[in-house]
């Protein structure tokens, strides 16, 4: 059975998609995002959330593409960069770096998401200097059956024109009065349908979701761990993605994305609350048991770097390497961290924080 030819729609000209079900889902998603935004502001150092949650997003988004690694491998790769890394660890850290690159570009370019920023993210993700597809022949297939599912635009100029139009829709708010989260669902579908790159489109598309939420001000920093919800329902995600192309079924797709935002925001909210509680408990213990060591910078270091080392502590506290090593050994002796050794390198793990990430992975 031949599938109908899918023509990329003009997103700004779509009919009103805010059905009663969509409006109800929008209310829930906005409520959860507002709670997440407010709670994130309580953490004294926003870098703690950016570093930890962006890495978690990178890990799970990569798992959707069957690139699987562990928390321990990721943290150790950060800690001991000279050690050989697995291909999966490299892919995940490249995703993290691509997302952070996009976030920096968003801020530097006055809240504009550009072709250059998207291409830069792709190059960081893939580790080469490629860009949008240059040659025809790309076909999307069902991984299990090998069946042709969808043929995206093939011509280089057609891809560039489609991306220009999509970015206009993203950046020019006057083009559509639709709710930002509804627009995010449309943008994600359009990007995946343009399929502008030879590889990595799913991951770049999921980064765009996060960047768009921060662009609209619904979040201040890119901490929406959205890939977790998608990874837990991959079959449904791909089925609904194709349902729009085959049957024009926008409502189920939009509801899926909005429910994913709601669930993800709630899960991230709980994770941040647990992190905040751990920080408060450790702060109290430090003041009671090691008052001569305690500082907010020391506490921030232990939560920004779940696996830390002398160099990190020395830099963050502006202390000598010898003093930092002494601090870490005192923290280990009191059970605040556990000390590990690889060769001549010592590193220290905030075990409760790492367990928290394992429990939420």
C-alpha positions in Angstrom: 0.0 0.0 0.0 1.4 3.3 -1.1 1.6 6.1 1.5 0.2 9.5 0.6 2.7 12.1 -0.4 3.3 14.4 2.5 3.7 18.1 1.6 5.3 20.2 4.3 2.6 22.5 5.6 2.8 26.2 6.1 2.7 26.2 9.9 1.5 29.8 10.2 -1.6 28.9 8.0 -2.7 25.8 9.9 -6.3 25.9 11.2 -6.9 26.5 14.9 -5.6 23.4 16.7 -6.5 24.4 20.2 -9.3 21.9 20.7 -10.8 21.3 24.1 -8.5 18.4 24.8 -5.5 20.4 23.7 -6.5 23.4 25.8 -6.8 21.1 28.9 -3.4 19.6 28.2 -1.9 23.1 27.7 -3.1 24.2 31.1 -1.5 21.2 32.8 1.8 21.6 30.9 2.1 25.3 31.6 1.3 24.8 35.3 4.1 22.2 35.6 6.6 24.3 33.7 5.8 27.4 35.9 6.4 25.3 39.0 9.7 24.0 37.5 10.9 27.4 36.6 10.1 28.8 40.1 11.8 25.9 41.9 14.9 26.1 39.7 15.4 29.6 40.8 15.9 28.5 44.4 19.1 26.6 43.6 21.8 29.1 44.4 24.1 28.2 41.5 22.2 27.6 38.3 25.3 25.9 36.8 24.6 23.0 39.1 21.3 22.4 37.3 22.6 23.1 33.8 25.6 20.8 34.2 23.7 17.9 35.8 20.4 18.0 34.0 21.8 18.7 30.5 24.0 15.6 30.9 21.0 13.5 31.9 19.1 14.8 28.8 22.0 14.0 26.6 22.2 10.5 28.0 18.5 9.7 27.5 18.1 11.4 24.1 21.0 9.3 22.9 19.4 6.2 24.2 16.4 6.9 21.9 19.0 6.3 19.0 20.2 3.1 20.8 23.4 4.9 22.0 23.6 3.5 25.5 26.0 4.4 28.3 26.0 4.5 32.1 26.1 7.3 34.7 29.5 6.0 35.9 31.0 6.0 32.4 29.8 9.6 31.8 31.0 11.0 35.1 34.4 9.3 34.8 34.8 10.5 31.3 34.3 14.1 32.5 36.7 13.5 35.4 39.5 11.7 33.7 39.4 13.0 30.1 42.7 11.3 29.2 41.2 7.9 29.7 39.9 6.1 26.6 36.2 6.8 26.1 33.7 4.4 24.5 32.0 5.5 21.3 28.7 5.9 23.2 30.3 8.2 25.9 31.7 10.4 23.1 28.2 10.6 21.4 26.5 11.6 24.7 29.1 14.2 25.6 28.9 15.6 22.1 25.2 15.9 22.5 25.7 17.8 25.8 28.2 20.1 24.2 25.8 20.7 21.2 23.0 21.6 23.5 25.1 24.0 25.5 26.4 25.6 22.3 22.8 26.2 21.1 21.9 27.7 24.5 24.9 30.1 24.3 24.1 31.1 20.8 20.5 31.8 21.8 21.6 34.2 24.4 24.3 35.8 22.2 21.9 36.2 19.3 19.2 38.0 21.3 16.8 35.1 21.5 17.1 34.1 17.8 17.6 30.5 16.7 19.6 30.6 13.5 20.7 28.3 10.7 24.2 28.8 11.8 23.4 27.8 15.4 21.7 24.6 14.2 24.5 23.7 11.9 27.0 24.4 14.6 25.1 22.0 16.9 25.1 19.3 14.2 28.9 19.7 13.7 29.5 19.4 17.4 27.2 16.4 17.7 28.8 14.5 14.8 32.4 15.8 15.2 32.8 17.0 11.6 32.2 20.0 9.4 29.0 18.9 7.5 25.8 20.7 7.1 22.4 20.3 5.5 22.0 17.4 3.1 23.6 18.1 -0.3 22.5 15.0 -2.3 19.2 13.1 -2.8 18.5 9.6 -1.7 17.4 9.9 1.9 14.5 7.7 2.9 13.2 7.0 6.4 12.5 3.4 7.1 11.0 1.3 9.8 13.8 -0.1 11.8 12.1 -3.5 12.4 10.5 -4.1 9.0 12.7 -2.1 6.6 9.5 -0.6 5.1 9.9 2.9 3.6 8.0 5.2 5.9 8.6 8.6 4.6 10.7 10.4 2.0 11.7 13.9 3.2 12.6 16.8 0.8 15.5 15.7 -1.4 16.7 18.8 -3.2 19.4 20.9 -1.4 17.6 24.2 -2.2 14.2 22.8 -1.0 15.8 21.8 2.3 17.3 25.2 2.8 14.0 27.0 1.9 12.1 24.7 4.3 14.5 25.4 7.1 14.4 29.2 6.4 10.6 29.1 6.6 10.7 27.0 9.8 13.1 29.4 11.5 11.0 32.3 10.5 8.0 30.6 12.3 10.3 30.0 15.3 11.7 33.5 15.6 8.8 35.8 14.4 6.2 35.5 17.1 3.8 37.7 15.1 3.3 34.9 12.5 1.2 32.8 14.8 -1.0 33.5 17.8 -0.8 29.8 18.9 0.3 28.9 22.4 4.2 28.5 22.6 3.9 24.8 23.7 1.6 24.0 20.8 4.0 25.8 18.5 6.8 23.6 19.9 4.9 20.5 18.9 4.5 21.9 15.4 8.1 23.0 15.1 9.4 19.6 16.2 7.2 17.7 13.7 8.3 20.1 10.9 12.0 19.8 11.7 11.8 16.0 11.8 9.9 16.0 8.5 12.4 18.3 6.8 15.1 15.9 8.1 17.8 18.4 7.0 20.8 16.4 8.1 22.2 13.1 6.9 22.2 11.9 10.5 21.4 13.1 14.0 18.1 14.8 13.2 16.2 13.2 16.1 18.8 14.5 18.6 19.0 18.0 17.1 15.2 18.1 17.0 15.0 17.3 20.7 17.6 20.0 21.4 15.4 22.5 19.5 12.5 21.6 21.8 14.5 22.7 24.8 15.9 25.8 23.2 12.5 26.9 22.1 11.1 26.6 25.6 13.9 28.8 26.9 13.5 31.2 24.0 9.8 31.7 24.9 10.7 32.4 28.6 8.8 29.4 29.9 12.1 28.3 31.4 15.2 30.4 32.0 17.7 27.6 31.6 17.6 24.4 29.4 16.6 21.9 32.1 13.5 20.3 30.5 14.5 16.6 30.5 12.0 15.9 27.7 13.7 12.9 26.1 12.9 10.8 29.2 9.2 10.8 28.3 9.9 10.1 24.6 12.3 7.3 25.4 9.7 5.5 27.5 7.2 5.6 24.6 9.3 5.5 21.4 6.8 3.4 19.4 4.0 5.8 20.2 6.2 8.8 19.4 7.1 7.5 15.9 3.5 6.3 15.2 2.0 9.7 16.0 4.8 11.5 14.1 3.8 9.5 11.0 0.1 9.8 11.7 0.3 13.5 10.9 2.0 12.8 7.6 -0.4 10.0 6.6 -3.7 11.2 8.0 -3.2 14.8 9.1 -3.8 13.8 12.7 -2.4 16.8 14.5 -4.4 16.5 17.8 -2.9 13.1 19.0 0.6 14.3 18.2 0.1 17.6 20.0 -1.4 15.9 23.0 1.5 13.5 23.1 4.0 16.3 23.2 2.1 18.3 25.8 1.7 15.3 28.1 5.4 14.7 27.7 6.1 18.2 28.7 3.8 17.9 31.7 5.3 14.6 32.9 8.9 15.7 32.3 8.4 19.0 34.1 6.9 17.1 37.1 9.7 14.5 37.1 12.4 17.3 36.8 10.7 19.2 39.6 11.0 16.2 41.9 14.6 15.7 40.9 15.5 19.3 41.7 13.6 19.1 45.0 15.6 16.1 46.0 18.8 17.8 45.0 17.8 20.9 47.0 17.0 18.7 50.0 20.3 16.9 49.7 22.2 20.3 49.5 20.3 21.5 52.6 21.1 18.4 54.6 24.8 18.4 53.6 25.1 22.1 54.4 23.8 21.4 57.9 26.2 18.5 58.4 29.1 20.5 57.1 28.4 23.4 59.5 28.1 21.0 62.4 30.9 18.5 61.6 33.5 20.5 59.5 32.7 24.2 60.2 36.3 25.2 59.3 35.8 23.7 55.8 32.3 24.9 55.0 31.6 27.5 52.3 28.9 27.9 49.7 31.5 27.4 47.0 32.5 24.0 48.5 28.9 22.9 48.7 28.3 24.0 45.1 31.4 22.1 43.9 30.1 18.9 45.4 26.8 19.2 43.6 28.1 20.6 40.3 30.6 17.8 40.1 29.1 14.5 41.4 32.5 13.0 40.7 35.0 15.6 41.7 38.8 15.9 42.0 41.4 18.1 43.5 41.8 20.3 40.5 38.0 21.1 40.4 38.0 21.9 44.1 41.1 24.1 43.9 39.6 26.1 41.0 36.2 26.5 42.5 37.4 27.5 46.0 40.5 29.4 44.7 42.7 27.4 46.9 46.0 25.6 46.4 46.0 22.1 45.1 47.5 20.9 48.4 44.7 22.6 50.4 42.0 21.2 48.1 43.4 17.7 48.5 43.3 18.1 52.2 39.7 19.3 52.1 38.6 16.3 50.0 40.3 13.8 52.3 38.6 15.4 55.3 35.3 15.2 53.5 35.9 11.5 52.7 37.0 10.7 56.3 33.6 12.1 57.5 31.6 10.2 54.8 30.5 13.2 52.8 32.2 11.7 49.7 33.8 8.4 48.9 37.4 8.3 47.7 38.5 6.3 44.7 41.8 5.8 42.9 42.6 5.1 39.2 46.4 4.8 38.7 47.8 7.9 40.3 44.5 9.8 40.1 42.2 10.2 43.1 38.6 11.2 42.6 35.7 11.6 45.0 32.0 10.7 44.6 29.0 12.4 46.1 27.2 9.0 46.4 23.7 10.2 47.4 23.6 12.6 44.4 24.7 9.9 42.0 22.1 7.5 43.4 19.5 10.2 42.8 20.5 10.3 39.1 20.4 6.5 38.8 16.9 6.4 40.4 15.7 9.0 37.9 17.3 7.6 34.7 
